[in-house]
Amino acid sequence: MYGHPKHLLSEEEARAALKRFDRLAILVTNGAGGLVATHLPLVVQGEKLIGHVARANAHWREAPCDALVILPGAETYVSPSWYETKQRTGRSVPTWNYETLHVSGRLTIYEEPERLRENVAALSARHETGRNPEWKLEDAPEDYVAGLLRGIVGVEIAIARVEGKRKLSQDKPEADFAGVVAALADSADPRDNAVAQAMTSEA
């Protein structure tokens, strides 16, 4: 992963961030038909990422193969007009602030009903925790669940490398950094607010 040393996470930091990640991931492989990408939720289990794709999605037919999983975080545009430096010298240009993780590893698949059931239950538990009420797989009729399980294929990525980047204006002078935080925090766009929060938690 390319990046200024101030922006790149250590392997330890990247792996810690991976365990906290709970949004949609992007699975990328390069097979006989060229590059293929699928958006899907994934869960960390030990040294693996697990998830599933629809059986009708031909992506799983590339396995076993090498894979890259992209896990995007907060991101937004940064205007140079927010920099104190721009007011003084004009020597500023637009940029983009963002967080991301990249996981590289070997992709394999599985189709056993019990493993697929565990997969769906783990994904649901990750995202239902704290909701009221919390939906569980057992809440759905068994014949309905069994039918759905026949329509998916489990994917598993053995984690070989985790890289992370937090490009959050760390390389800017203090006054410029503060100007970006203030503008993003004052924005009506929740994406901007998320980046402001990420910047202040990093600072």
Backbone as a printed PyTorch tensor [residue, N CA C, xyz], in Angstrom:
tensor([[[  0.8440,  -1.1860,   0.0000],
         [  0.0000,   0.0000,   0.0000],
         [  0.8830,   1.2410,   0.0000]],

        [[  0.6440,   2.1400,  -0.9480],
         [  1.4090,   3.3800,  -1.0160],
         [  0.8930,   4.3650,   0.0340]],

        [[  1.8080,   5.1430,   0.5890],
         [  1.3760,   6.1890,   1.4980],
         [  2.5460,   6.8410,   2.2130]],

        [[  2.3600,   8.0730,   2.6350],
         [  3.3490,   8.7790,   3.4480],
         [  3.4880,   8.0150,   4.7630]],

        [[  4.6990,   7.8880,   5.2740],
         [  4.8910,   7.1650,   6.5460],
         [  3.9810,   7.6450,   7.6770]],

        [[  3.6290,   8.9490,   7.6830],
         [  2.7420,   9.4610,   8.7240],
         [  1.3330,   8.8890,   8.6090]],

        [[  0.9730,   8.4020,   7.4220],
         [ -0.3810,   7.9260,   7.1740],
         [ -0.5320,   6.4140,   7.3300]],

        [[  0.5550,   5.6810,   7.2190],
         [  0.4790,   4.2240,   7.2190],
         [  0.4540,   3.6510,   8.6300]],

        [[ -0.3560,   2.6110,   8.8220],
         [ -0.4340,   1.9240,  10.1100],
         [  0.6010,   0.8110,  10.1620]],

        [[  1.0390,   0.4970,  11.3630],
         [  1.8860,  -0.6780,  11.5340],
         [  1.0210,  -1.9240,  11.3450]],

        [[  1.6630,  -3.0620,  11.1730],
         [  0.9190,  -4.3150,  11.0310],
         [  0.0350,  -4.5460,  12.2570]],

        [[  0.5660,  -4.2690,  13.4350],
         [ -0.1970,  -4.4590,  14.6720],
         [ -1.4150,  -3.5420,  14.7100]],

        [[ -1.2170,  -2.2790,  14.3340],
         [ -2.3180,  -1.3220,  14.3080],
         [ -3.3770,  -1.7190,  13.2840]],

        [[ -2.9230,  -2.1820,  12.1270],
         [ -3.8500,  -2.5790,  11.0650],
         [ -4.6730,  -3.7860,  11.4870]],

        [[ -4.0500,  -4.7430,  12.1420],
         [ -4.7860,  -5.9350,  12.5870],
         [ -5.7880,  -5.5820,  13.6870]],

        [[ -5.4370,  -4.6590,  14.5510],
         [ -6.3710,  -4.2200,  15.5880],
         [ -7.5670,  -3.5250,  14.9480]],

        [[ -7.3220,  -2.7000,  13.9320],
         [ -8.4060,  -2.0200,  13.2260],
         [ -9.2860,  -3.0150,  12.4810]],

        [[ -8.6850,  -4.0670,  11.9490],
         [ -9.4440,  -5.1000,  11.2350],
         [-10.4680,  -5.7580,  12.1560]],

        [[-10.0950,  -6.0150,  13.3860],
         [-11.0100,  -6.6550,  14.3360],
         [-12.2090,  -5.7670,  14.6630]],

        [[-12.0210,  -4.4480,  14.5340],
         [-13.1080,  -3.5130,  14.8340],
         [-13.9850,  -3.2280,  13.6220]],

        [[-13.5240,  -3.5910,  12.4340],
         [-14.2350,  -3.2150,  11.2110],
         [-15.5800,  -3.9380,  11.1270]],

        [[-16.6600,  -3.1780,  10.8820],
         [-17.9840,  -3.8010,  10.8300],
         [-18.8500,  -3.2370,   9.7070]],

        [[-18.2110,  -2.7980,   8.6200],
         [-18.9520,  -2.2670,   7.4900],
         [-18.8310,  -3.2190,   6.2940]],

        [[-19.2480,  -2.7460,   5.1250],
         [-19.2010,  -3.5580,   3.9190],
         [-17.7870,  -3.5770,   3.3540]],

        [[-17.3210,  -4.7630,   2.9600],
         [-15.9910,  -4.9350,   2.3850],
         [-16.1090,  -5.1510,   0.8750]],

        [[-14.9800,  -5.0670,   0.1960],
         [-14.9200,  -5.3230,  -1.2420],
         [-13.9010,  -6.4260,  -1.4740]],

        [[-14.3650,  -7.5560,  -1.9900],
         [-13.5120,  -8.6950,  -2.2940],
         [-13.0940,  -8.6210,  -3.7540]],

        [[-11.7810,  -8.6800,  -4.0150],
         [-11.2640,  -8.5790,  -5.3840],
         [-10.3800,  -9.7780,  -5.6790]],

        [[-10.6320, -10.4380,  -6.8180],
         [ -9.7670, -11.5040,  -7.2950],
         [ -9.4740, -11.2900,  -8.7730]],

        [[ -8.4390, -11.9560,  -9.2560],
         [ -8.0560, -11.8520, -10.6680],
         [ -7.9710, -13.2610, -11.2280]],

        [[ -9.0270, -13.6880, -11.9080],
         [ -9.0910, -15.0470, -12.4240],
         [ -8.9870, -15.1030, -13.9340]],

        [[ -9.4380, -16.2100, -14.4760],
         [ -9.3580, -16.4230, -15.9170],
         [-10.1170, -15.3610, -16.7000]],

        [[-11.1950, -14.8570, -16.1190],
         [-11.9990, -13.8470, -16.7930],
         [-11.5750, -12.4300, -16.4930]],

        [[-10.4760, -12.2600, -15.7670],
         [-10.0160, -10.9280, -15.4020],
         [-10.4000, -10.5590, -13.9820]],

        [[-10.3470,  -9.2950, -13.6730],
         [-10.6450,  -8.8190, -12.3270],
         [-12.1330,  -8.9420, -12.0200]],

        [[-12.4330,  -9.3960, -10.7960],
         [-13.8110,  -9.5190, -10.3360],
         [-13.8870,  -8.9280,  -8.9290]],

        [[-14.9500,  -8.1740,  -8.6510],
         [-15.1290,  -7.5770,  -7.3260],
         [-16.5440,  -7.8260,  -6.8320]],

        [[-16.6700,  -8.0950,  -5.5440],
         [-17.9710,  -8.2920,  -4.9060],
         [-17.9900,  -7.5460,  -3.5810]],

        [[-19.0810,  -6.8320,  -3.3270],
         [-19.2820,  -6.1750,  -2.0330],
         [-19.9720,  -7.1580,  -1.1040]],

        [[-19.4410,  -7.3120,   0.1170],
         [-20.0250,  -8.2570,   1.0600],
         [-19.5420,  -7.9610,   2.4730]],

        [[-20.3620,  -8.3070,   3.4820],
         [-19.9020,  -8.1920,   4.8660],
         [-19.0170,  -9.3930,   5.2120]],

        [[-18.0320,  -9.1600,   6.0490],
         [-17.1160, -10.2230,   6.4660],
         [-16.9140, -10.1350,   7.9760]],

        [[-16.5420, -11.2560,   8.5600],
         [-16.2700, -11.3240,  10.0010],
         [-14.8910, -11.9500,  10.1920]],

        [[-14.1240, -11.3950,  11.1320],
         [-12.8230, -11.9790,  11.4770],
         [-13.0390, -13.1540,  12.4190]],

        [[-12.5020, -14.2980,  12.0540],
         [-12.4890, -15.4740,  12.9400],
         [-11.0710, -16.0070,  12.9830]],

        [[-10.3670, -15.6980,  14.0620],
         [ -8.9770, -16.0990,  14.1720],
         [ -8.1440, -15.4220,  13.1030]],

        [[ -7.4900, -16.2190,  12.2720],
         [ -6.6460, -15.6980,  11.2030],
         [ -7.3450, -15.7610,   9.8520]],

        [[ -8.6790, -15.7100,   9.8840],
         [ -9.4380, -15.7740,   8.6390],
         [-10.5370, -14.7190,   8.6050]],

        [[-10.9160, -14.3450,   7.3950],
         [-12.1260, -13.5630,   7.1650],
         [-13.1500, -14.5100,   6.5680]],

        [[-14.3850, -14.4760,   7.0790],
         [-15.4140, -15.3440,   6.5380],
         [-16.6230, -14.5250,   6.1030]],

        [[-17.3000, -15.0290,   5.0980],
         [-18.5100, -14.4030,   4.5950],
         [-19.1690, -15.3430,   3.6010]],

        [[-20.0580, -14.8250,   2.7810],
         [-20.6820, -15.6660,   1.7640],
         [-21.1570, -14.8080,   0.6060]],

        [[-21.3150, -15.4490,  -0.5340],
         [-21.8420, -14.7870,  -1.7300],
         [-22.9980, -15.6220,  -2.2650]],

        [[-23.8200, -14.9920,  -3.0750],
         [-24.9130, -15.7290,  -3.7050],
         [-24.3420, -16.7830,  -4.6510]],

        [[-24.9690, -17.9480,  -4.6740],
         [-24.5090, -19.0100,  -5.5690],
         [-24.5320, -18.5350,  -7.0260]],

        [[-25.4550, -17.6470,  -7.3490],
         [-25.5500, -17.1350,  -8.7190],
         [-24.4020, -16.1900,  -9.0640]],

        [[-23.6660, -15.7210,  -8.0550],
         [-22.5150, -14.8540,  -8.2680],
         [-21.3190, -15.7370,  -8.6400]],

        [[-20.8530, -15.6200,  -9.8640],
         [-19.7840, -16.5090, -10.3540],
         [-18.4330, -16.2340,  -9.7020]],

        [[-18.3480, -15.1970,  -8.8840],
         [-17.0700, -14.8460,  -8.2600],
         [-16.4510, -16.0220,  -7.5030]],

        [[-17.2680, -16.7950,  -6.8190],
         [-16.7480, -17.8910,  -5.9950],
         [-16.0870, -18.9870,  -6.8320]],

        [[-16.4160, -19.0310,  -8.1200],
         [-15.8390, -20.0650,  -8.9820],
         [-14.3580, -19.8250,  -9.2750]],

        [[-13.8440, -18.6490,  -8.8980],
         [-12.4130, -18.3680,  -9.0820],
         [-11.5610, -19.1340,  -8.0590]],

        [[-12.1610, -19.5370,  -6.9480],
         [-11.4180, -20.1650,  -5.8430],
         [-10.9810, -21.5880,  -6.1990]],

        [[ -9.8440, -22.0230,  -5.6140],
         [ -8.9520, -21.2720,  -4.7220],
         [ -8.0820, -20.2900,  -5.5070]],

        [[ -7.8660, -19.1270,  -4.9130],
         [ -7.0850, -18.0950,  -5.5970],
         [ -6.6330, -17.0530,  -4.5850]],

        [[ -5.7090, -16.2130,  -5.0020],
         [ -5.2900, -15.0960,  -4.1670],
         [ -6.3700, -14.0190,  -4.1990]],

        [[ -6.5130, -13.3210,  -3.0980],
         [ -7.5640, -12.3080,  -3.0080],
         [ -7.0580, -11.0710,  -2.2810]],

        [[ -7.6530,  -9.9470,  -2.6360],
         [ -7.4520,  -8.6950,  -1.9240],
         [ -8.8080,  -8.2560,  -1.4010]],

        [[ -8.8760,  -7.9530,  -0.1080],
         [-10.1020,  -7.4420,   0.4920],
         [ -9.8510,  -5.9900,   0.8870]],

        [[-10.6840,  -5.1030,   0.3620],
         [-10.5790,  -3.6790,   0.6660],
         [-11.6790,  -3.3230,   1.6530]],

        [[-11.2940,  -2.7140,   2.7680],
         [-12.2440,  -2.3390,   3.8100],
         [-12.2150,  -0.8270,   3.9670]],

        [[-13.1210,  -0.1370,   3.2880],
         [-13.1100,   1.3360,   3.3450],
         [-13.6340,   1.8520,   4.6810]],

        [[-13.0770,   2.9680,   5.1190],
         [-13.5470,   3.6310,   6.3280],
         [-14.0900,   5.0090,   6.0040]],

        [[-13.9950,   5.9060,   6.9660],
         [-14.4760,   7.2780,   6.7670],
         [-13.6840,   7.9400,   5.6490]],

        [[-14.3570,   8.7650,   4.8460],
         [-13.6810,   9.4520,   3.7480],
         [-14.4660,  10.6900,   3.3490]],

        [[-13.7320,  11.7270,   2.9030],
         [-14.3860,  12.9260,   2.3980],
         [-13.3960,  13.8430,   1.7080]],

        [[-13.9340,  14.7610,   0.9310],
         [-13.1640,  15.7970,   0.2410],
         [-12.7070,  16.8580,   1.2330]],

        [[-11.5040,  17.3860,   1.0000],
         [-10.9680,  18.4640,   1.8370],
         [-10.6650,  19.6620,   0.9420]],

        [[-11.2990,  20.7880,   1.2360],
         [-11.1150,  22.0080,   0.4580],
         [ -9.9120,  22.8010,   0.9590]],

        [[ -9.0940,  23.3190,   0.0510],
         [ -7.9660,  24.1440,   0.4990],
         [ -8.4070,  25.4360,   1.1670]],

        [[ -9.6500,  25.8290,   0.9440],
         [-10.1310,  27.0680,   1.5720],
         [-10.2110,  26.9410,   3.0890]],

        [[-10.1050,  25.7220,   3.6090],
         [-10.1490,  25.5300,   5.0580],
         [ -8.7760,  25.6890,   5.7110]],

        [[ -7.7270,  25.8120,   4.8970],
         [ -6.3630,  25.9150,   5.4120],
         [ -5.9990,  27.3610,   5.7400]],

        [[ -5.4060,  27.5490,   6.8820],
         [ -4.8550,  28.8660,   7.2210],
         [ -3.7460,  29.2280,   6.2380]],

        [[ -3.0040,  28.2230,   5.7760],
         [ -1.9190,  28.4490,   4.8120],
         [ -2.4500,  29.0620,   3.5210]],

        [[ -3.6340,  28.6370,   3.0970],
         [ -4.2170,  29.1740,   1.8690],
         [ -4.4960,  30.6650,   2.0290]],

        [[ -4.9800,  31.0710,   3.1970],
         [ -5.2820,  32.4780,   3.4390],
         [ -4.0080,  33.3340,   3.3860]],

        [[ -2.9040,  32.7640,   3.8450],
         [ -1.6420,  33.5320,   3.9040],
         [ -0.8880,  33.5310,   2.5770]],

        [[ -0.7920,  32.3510,   1.9450],
         [  0.0990,  32.2190,   0.7860],
         [ -0.6060,  31.7760,  -0.4920]],

        [[ -1.7820,  31.1850,  -0.3680],
         [ -2.4640,  30.6370,  -1.5390],
         [ -1.8890,  29.3110,  -1.9890]],

        [[ -0.8340,  28.8410,  -1.3440],
         [ -0.1490,  27.6110,  -1.7650],
         [ -0.8170,  26.3880,  -1.1500]],

        [[ -2.0210,  26.0850,  -1.6240],
         [ -2.7880,  24.9400,  -1.1370],
         [ -3.6320,  24.3920,  -2.2810]],

        [[ -3.8720,  23.1010,  -2.2620],
         [ -4.7090,  22.4510,  -3.2760],
         [ -5.6690,  21.4830,  -2.5850]],

        [[ -6.7390,  21.0770,  -3.2850],
         [ -7.6780,  20.1160,  -2.6810],
         [ -7.0300,  18.7590,  -2.4470]],

        [[ -7.6170,  17.9930,  -1.5320],
         [ -7.1700,  16.6240,  -1.2930],
         [ -8.3500,  15.8040,  -0.7860]],

        [[ -8.0780,  14.5880,  -0.3990],
         [ -9.1110,  13.7010,   0.1230],
         [ -8.5760,  13.0730,   1.3940]],

        [[ -9.3590,  13.0980,   2.4580],
         [ -9.0080,  12.4060,   3.6990],
         [ -9.7740,  11.0960,   3.7600]],

        [[ -9.1110,  10.0260,   4.2130],
         [ -9.7790,   8.7270,   4.2400],
         [ -9.0310,   7.7330,   5.1260]],

        [[ -9.7660,   6.6850,   5.4760],
         [ -9.2080,   5.5380,   6.1880],
         [ -9.4940,   4.2950,   5.3700]],

        [[ -8.5520,   3.3650,   5.3340],
         [ -8.8120,   2.1130,   4.6270],
         [ -7.8910,   1.0110,   5.1530]],

        [[ -8.3520,  -0.2230,   5.0060],
         [ -7.5440,  -1.4020,   5.3010],
         [ -7.5130,  -2.2840,   4.0570]],

        [[ -6.3810,  -2.9350,   3.8170],
         [ -6.2600,  -3.9160,   2.7430],
         [ -5.8090,  -5.2400,   3.3630]],

        [[ -6.5370,  -6.2920,   3.0690],
         [ -6.1800,  -7.6280,   3.5560],
         [ -5.8710,  -8.5130,   2.3530]],

        [[ -4.7050,  -9.1260,   2.3610],
         [ -4.3240, -10.0460,   1.2960],
         [ -4.3100, -11.4600,   1.8510]],

        [[ -4.7350, -12.4350,   1.0300],
         [ -4.7260, -13.8110,   1.4850],
         [ -5.2830, -14.7610,   0.4460]],

        [[ -5.3140, -16.0220,   0.8030],
         [ -5.7870, -17.0740,  -0.0930],
         [ -7.2690, -17.3000,   0.1360]],

        [[ -8.0390, -17.2530,  -0.9390],
         [ -9.4900, -17.4460,  -0.8850],
         [ -9.8530, -18.8890,  -1.1840]],

        [[-10.6440, -19.4710,  -0.2950],
         [-11.2240, -20.7930,  -0.5270],
         [-12.7230, -20.6940,  -0.2740]],

        [[-13.4490, -21.7400,  -0.6440],
         [-14.9040, -21.7270,  -0.4780],
         [-15.3480, -22.9630,   0.2980]],

        [[-16.5690, -22.9190,   0.7750],
         [-17.1800, -24.0970,   1.3990],
         [-18.6790, -24.0570,   1.1690]],

        [[-19.2980, -25.2360,   1.1650],
         [-20.7250, -25.3450,   0.8560],
         [-21.5050, -26.1720,   1.8740]],

        [[-20.8320, -26.6620,   2.9250],
         [-21.5080, -27.4780,   3.9260],
         [-22.5720, -26.6630,   4.6460]],

        [[-23.7980, -27.1590,   4.7240],
         [-24.8980, -26.4030,   5.3400],
         [-24.6120, -25.9140,   6.7540]],

        [[-23.9870, -26.7330,   7.5750],
         [-23.7420, -26.3250,   8.9570],
         [-22.7320, -25.1850,   9.0410]],

        [[-21.7170, -25.2340,   8.1940],
         [-20.7370, -24.1420,   8.1790],
         [-21.3770, -22.8480,   7.6640]],

        [[-22.2440, -22.9980,   6.6690],
         [-22.9380, -21.8240,   6.1470],
         [-23.8610, -21.2300,   7.2160]],

        [[-24.5250, -22.1000,   7.9710],
         [-25.4070, -21.6410,   9.0460],
         [-24.5990, -20.8690,  10.0930]],

        [[-23.4290, -21.3930,  10.4610],
         [-22.5580, -20.7160,  11.4220],
         [-22.0950, -19.3660,  10.8870]],

        [[-21.8380, -19.3330,   9.5880],
         [-21.4060, -18.0990,   8.9340],
         [-22.4820, -17.0260,   9.0390]],

        [[-23.7030, -17.3560,   8.6540],
         [-24.8090, -16.4030,   8.6930],
         [-25.0880, -15.9670,  10.1320]],

        [[-25.0330, -16.9180,  11.0590],
         [-25.2800, -16.5890,  12.4650],
         [-24.2210, -15.6380,  13.0040]],

        [[-22.9480, -15.8580,  12.6260],
         [-21.8650, -14.9920,  13.0910],
         [-22.0020, -13.5760,  12.5320]],

        [[-22.3530, -13.4750,  11.2560],
         [-22.5470, -12.1600,  10.6410],
         [-23.7040, -11.4200,  11.3000]],

        [[-24.8000, -12.1490,  11.5310],
         [-25.9680, -11.5270,  12.1550],
         [-25.6450, -11.0660,  13.5710]],

        [[-24.9640, -11.9160,  14.3300],
         [-24.6230, -11.5670,  15.7050],
         [-23.7530, -10.3180,  15.7570]],

        [[-22.8280, -10.1940,  14.7990],
         [-21.9240,  -9.0330,  14.7720],
         [-22.7030,  -7.7310,  14.6100]],

        [[-23.7400,  -7.7590,  13.7790],
         [-24.4390,  -6.5280,  13.4480],
         [-25.7440,  -6.3310,  14.2310]],

        [[-26.2300,  -7.3560,  14.8830],
         [-27.4570,  -7.2370,  15.6780],
         [-27.1840,  -6.8860,  17.1330]],

        [[-25.9520,  -7.1200,  17.5790],
         [-25.6170,  -6.8700,  18.9830],
         [-25.9490,  -5.4300,  19.3790]],

        [[-26.7250,  -5.2990,  20.4530],
         [-27.0990,  -3.9900,  20.9510],
         [-28.4220,  -3.4790,  20.4160]],

        [[-28.9830,  -4.1630,  19.4150],
         [-30.2790,  -3.7400,  18.8850],
         [-31.3950,  -4.2970,  19.7640]],

        [[-32.5280,  -3.6610,  19.7250],
         [-33.6500,  -4.1120,  20.5400],
         [-34.9190,  -4.1500,  19.6840]],

        [[-35.3820,  -5.3750,  19.3370],
         [-34.8220,  -6.6710,  19.7260],
         [-33.6610,  -7.0730,  18.8040]],

        [[-32.8560,  -8.0390,  19.2480],
         [-31.7830,  -8.5870,  18.4270],
         [-32.3220,  -9.7590,  17.6110]],

        [[-32.2180,  -9.6470,  16.2870],
         [-32.6700, -10.7400,  15.4200],
         [-31.6470, -11.8640,  15.4560]],

        [[-32.1390, -13.0920,  15.5240],
         [-31.2760, -14.2740,  15.4820],
         [-31.7590, -15.1980,  14.3720]],

        [[-30.8590, -16.0080,  13.8710],
         [-31.1920, -16.9130,  12.7800],
         [-32.3650, -17.8130,  13.1520]],

        [[-32.4580, -18.1840,  14.4250],
         [-33.5240, -19.0670,  14.8890],
         [-34.9000, -18.4040,  14.8170]],

        [[-34.9290, -17.0840,  14.6210],
         [-36.2090, -16.3790,  14.5180],
         [-36.9350, -16.6750,  13.2050]],

        [[-36.1910, -17.1350,  12.2110],
         [-36.7870, -17.4310,  10.9010],
         [-37.1640, -18.9100,  10.8350]],

        [[-38.2280, -19.2630,  10.0940],
         [-38.6330, -20.6700,   9.9630],
         [-37.5030, -21.5230,   9.3980]],

        [[-37.3590, -22.7190,   9.9160],
         [-36.2470, -23.5850,   9.5270],
         [-36.2540, -23.9030,   8.0360]],

        [[-37.4290, -24.1840,   7.4600],
         [-37.4630, -24.5200,   6.0340],
         [-37.0470, -23.3160,   5.1790]],

        [[-37.3830, -22.1290,   5.6460],
         [-37.0060, -20.8990,   4.9430],
         [-35.4910, -20.7140,   4.9780]],

        [[-34.8870, -20.8960,   6.1610],
         [-33.4400, -20.7680,   6.3150],
         [-32.7190, -21.8030,   5.4630]],

        [[-33.2010, -23.0470,   5.4920],
         [-32.5690, -24.1110,   4.7240],
         [-32.5600, -23.7790,   3.2390]],

        [[-33.6390, -23.2110,   2.7570],
         [-33.7060, -22.8320,   1.3530],
         [-32.7190, -21.7290,   1.0130]],

        [[-32.6010, -20.7580,   1.9020],
         [-31.6600, -19.6630,   1.6710],
         [-30.2130, -20.1590,   1.6940]],

        [[-29.9140, -21.0790,   2.5900],
         [-28.5490, -21.6100,   2.6820],
         [-28.1470, -22.3310,   1.3950]],

        [[-29.1020, -22.9390,   0.7290],
         [-28.7950, -23.6100,  -0.5400],
         [-28.4470, -22.6060,  -1.6350]],

        [[-28.7710, -21.3480,  -1.4070],
         [-28.5230, -20.3250,  -2.4200],
         [-27.2530, -19.5260,  -2.2150]],

        [[-26.4270, -19.9140,  -1.2250],
         [-25.1830, -19.1830,  -0.9750],
         [-23.9900, -20.1270,  -0.9410]],

        [[-22.8070, -19.5390,  -1.0910],
         [-21.5460, -20.2720,  -0.9910],
         [-20.6600, -19.5240,  -0.0070]],

        [[-20.0850, -20.2350,   0.9380],
         [-19.2070, -19.6040,   1.9150],
         [-17.8550, -19.2650,   1.3130]],

        [[-17.3100, -18.1090,   1.7070],
         [-15.9650, -17.7280,   1.2910],
         [-15.1170, -17.5050,   2.5340]],

        [[-13.8660, -17.8690,   2.4230],
         [-12.9430, -17.7830,   3.5510],
         [-11.6000, -17.3040,   3.0260]],

        [[-11.0830, -16.2310,   3.6170],
         [ -9.7900, -15.6920,   3.2070],
         [ -8.8110, -15.8780,   4.3510]],

        [[ -7.7710, -16.6730,   4.1170],
         [ -6.7220, -16.8490,   5.1180],
         [ -5.8690, -15.5790,   5.1260]],

        [[ -5.8320, -14.8900,   6.2380],
         [ -5.1700, -13.5880,   6.3160],
         [ -3.6580, -13.7620,   6.2690]],

        [[ -3.0560, -13.2510,   5.1930],
         [ -1.6030, -13.3050,   5.0610],
         [ -0.9650, -11.9680,   5.4200]],

        [[ -1.6380, -10.8660,   5.0520],
         [ -1.0800,  -9.5330,   5.3100],
         [ -2.2170,  -8.5420,   5.5080]],

        [[ -2.0290,  -7.6330,   6.4660],
         [ -3.0010,  -6.5620,   6.7040],
         [ -2.2580,  -5.2340,   6.6470]],

        [[ -2.7120,  -4.3400,   5.7630],
         [ -2.1220,  -3.0160,   5.6360],
         [ -3.2040,  -1.9780,   5.9270]],

        [[ -2.8150,  -0.8740,   6.5150],
         [ -3.7910,   0.1500,   6.8480],
         [ -3.2660,   1.5450,   6.5980]],

        [[ -4.1940,   2.4380,   6.2970],
         [ -3.8330,   3.8340,   6.0330],
         [ -4.8900,   4.7520,   6.6180]],

        [[ -4.4260,   5.7940,   7.3220],
         [ -5.3120,   6.8440,   7.8410],
         [ -4.7400,   8.1720,   7.3450]],

        [[ -5.2290,   8.6240,   6.2200],
         [ -4.7740,   9.8990,   5.6480],
         [ -5.7270,  10.9770,   6.1520]],

        [[ -5.3580,  11.5890,   7.2610],
         [ -6.2580,  12.4960,   7.9730],
         [ -5.5740,  13.8180,   8.2950]],

        [[ -4.8620,  14.3620,   7.3130],
         [ -4.2090,  15.6750,   7.4430],
         [ -3.1140,  15.7060,   8.5070]],

        [[ -2.5430,  14.5230,   8.8480],
         [ -1.4960,  14.5090,   9.8710],
         [ -0.2490,  15.2780,   9.4270]],

        [[ -0.0590,  15.4340,   8.1120],
         [  1.1370,  16.0990,   7.5960],
         [  0.9570,  17.6110,   7.4640]],

        [[ -0.1990,  18.1280,   7.8710],
         [ -0.4800,  19.5580,   7.7470],
         [ -0.0760,  20.3140,   9.0130]],

        [[  0.2390,  21.6130,   8.8670],
         [  0.5070,  22.4380,  10.0690],
         [ -0.7120,  22.4280,  10.9940]],

        [[ -0.4750,  22.6870,  12.2460],
         [ -1.5340,  22.6090,  13.2550],
         [ -2.7460,  23.4720,  12.9020]],

        [[ -2.5030,  24.6810,  12.4070],
         [ -3.6100,  25.5840,  12.0840],
         [ -4.4360,  25.0470,  10.9130]],

        [[ -3.7740,  24.4510,   9.9220],
         [ -4.4920,  23.8710,   8.7780],
         [ -5.3140,  22.6690,   9.2260]],

        [[ -4.7180,  21.8360,  10.0690],
         [ -5.4100,  20.6610,  10.6100],
         [ -6.6730,  21.0910,  11.3480]],

        [[ -6.5380,  22.1010,  12.1910],
         [ -7.6760,  22.5830,  12.9740],
         [ -8.7610,  23.1540,  12.0650]],

        [[ -8.3590,  23.8080,  10.9820],
         [ -9.3300,  24.3550,  10.0500],
         [-10.1450,  23.2820,   9.3610]],

        [[ -9.4980,  22.1780,   9.0090],
         [-10.2000,  21.0530,   8.3760],
         [-11.1840,  20.4260,   9.3610]],

        [[-10.7430,  20.1810,  10.5770],
         [-11.6130,  19.5830,  11.5860],
         [-12.8450,  20.4570,  11.8110]],

        [[-12.6370,  21.7590,  11.9510],
         [-13.7560,  22.6680,  12.2230],
         [-14.7590,  22.6640,  11.0740]],

        [[-14.2690,  22.6960,   9.8320],
         [-15.1730,  22.7220,   8.6700],
         [-15.9500,  21.4230,   8.5470]],

        [[-15.2820,  20.3090,   8.7460],
         [-15.9530,  19.0140,   8.6200],
         [-16.9530,  18.7990,   9.7530]],

        [[-16.5970,  19.2120,  10.9550],
         [-17.4940,  19.0480,  12.1000],
         [-18.7420,  19.9060,  11.9500]],

        [[-18.6110,  21.0380,  11.2570],
         [-19.7250,  21.9680,  11.0790],
         [-20.6010,  21.6100,   9.8750]],

        [[-20.1770,  20.6150,   9.1120],
         [-20.9040,  20.2320,   7.8960],
         [-22.2150,  19.5180,   8.2240]],

        [[-23.1790,  19.6150,   7.3070],
         [-24.4430,  18.8910,   7.4530],
         [-24.3380,  17.4680,   6.9110]],

        [[-23.2040,  17.1300,   6.3050],
         [-23.0030,  15.7960,   5.7260],
         [-22.4040,  14.8740,   6.7850]],

        [[-23.0900,  13.7880,   7.1310],
         [-22.5550,  12.8860,   8.1590],
         [-21.2220,  12.2550,   7.7750]],

        [[-20.9360,  12.1660,   6.4870],
         [-19.6400,  11.6240,   6.0660],
         [-18.5160,  12.5700,   6.4940]],

        [[-18.7660,  13.8690,   6.3540],
         [-17.7840,  14.8520,   6.8170],
         [-17.5960,  14.7540,   8.3260]],

        [[-18.7060,  14.6360,   9.0520],
         [-18.6390,  14.5290,  10.5160],
         [-17.8320,  13.3130,  10.9430]],

        [[-17.9840,  12.2010,  10.2110],
         [-17.2550,  10.9760,  10.5520],
         [-15.7580,  11.1790,  10.3970]],

        [[-15.3490,  11.9140,   9.3750],
         [-13.9140,  12.1780,   9.1850],
         [-13.3930,  13.1250,  10.2690]],

        [[-14.1900,  14.1300,  10.6320],
         [-13.7880,  15.0270,  11.7190],
         [-13.5780,  14.2360,  13.0050]],

        [[-14.4680,  13.3010,  13.2650],
         [-14.3370,  12.4820,  14.4700],
         [-13.0830,  11.6130,  14.4020]],

        [[-12.8230,  11.0330,  13.2270],
         [-11.6430,  10.2130,  13.0580],
         [-10.3780,  11.0450,  13.2450]],

        [[-10.3990,  12.2650,  12.7460],
         [ -9.2160,  13.1390,  12.8800],
         [ -8.9530,  13.4960,  14.3340]],

        [[ -9.9790,  13.7740,  15.0920],
         [ -9.7790,  14.1540,  16.4920],
         [ -9.4150,  12.9560,  17.3540]],

        [[ -9.8560,  11.7680,  16.9560],
         [ -9.4630,  10.5740,  17.7260],
         [ -8.0260,  10.2120,  17.4240]],

        [[ -7.5220,  10.6160,  16.2560],
         [ -6.1420,  10.3530,  15.8570],
         [ -5.1980,  11.3680,  16.4790]],

        [[ -5.6720,  12.6160,  16.6230],
         [ -4.7920,  13.7080,  17.0520],
         [ -4.3140,  13.5320,  18.4840]]])
